[in-house]
């Protein structure tokens, strides 16, 4: 027992402080990488919606409302384009009818019979 080496009291706290800093640095780095991985995988929105329901919930409602409104606007646009196409076709038909009705009646293209000579 007399041959055992004991650490001096000055070295022991210094070693504990160094390992404490190393442990804290490893903890923060692992938390950073875990956060980056969760963000990259897209898993944070579900977690944060339970923790921070106010802002995330409001934004989620706005996104839902705006996407629904965008769908309605796109549907109205498509309906208006179809209506515009149908109206253009009707206008073209009416213009053709007007031009055919306005043309004077021309005699048929068949030649008139030759006049018979008088006896």
Secondary structure, 3 states (H helix, E strand, C coil): CCCCCCCCHHHHHHHHHHHHHHHHHHHHHHHHHHHHHHHHHCCHHHHHHHHCHHHHHHHHHHHHHHHHHHHHHHHHHHHHHHHHHHHHHHHHHHHHHHHHHHCCCCCCCCCCCCCCCCC
